[in-house]
């Protein structure tokens, strides 16, 4: 990353890991040049919000889910290319639950590139996850630092 301009400030982001029957709740996104890919619901923490407040707000906005944060799972550094440099995000992943009647839906304020919400298999669809968190979304979840990812 020494050859790239890294934009300031570092952006704190939260992500929800919601598991059901071996699958994880994801947003389906589509961007020109990137094709279709999967992301965990969540987003930027706003000034004055706690991590869990940001997580609950972002998940409701994007996937219409009232998530209940249960456990801190992981932290990762993610570098996303932007026109003027790399956006450094510190992503904090929480294991969350939703009501058992929840059906995947696009929330009232989805991300601009979001086209759907669904359950995805992190094993068979691992190559679609951005960042590449799929190998860490397994049954034996443990708290860990995941390292550095490209966004």
Secondary structure, DSSP 4 states (H G I P E B T S, - for coil): -TTSPEEEEEEEEEEEEEEETTEEEEEEEEETTTEEEEE-SEEEPPTT--HHHHHHHHHHHHH----EEEEEEEEEEEEEEETTEEEEEEEEEEEEE--TT------TT--TTEEEEEEEETTTTGGGBSSS-GGG-STT---EEEEEEE-
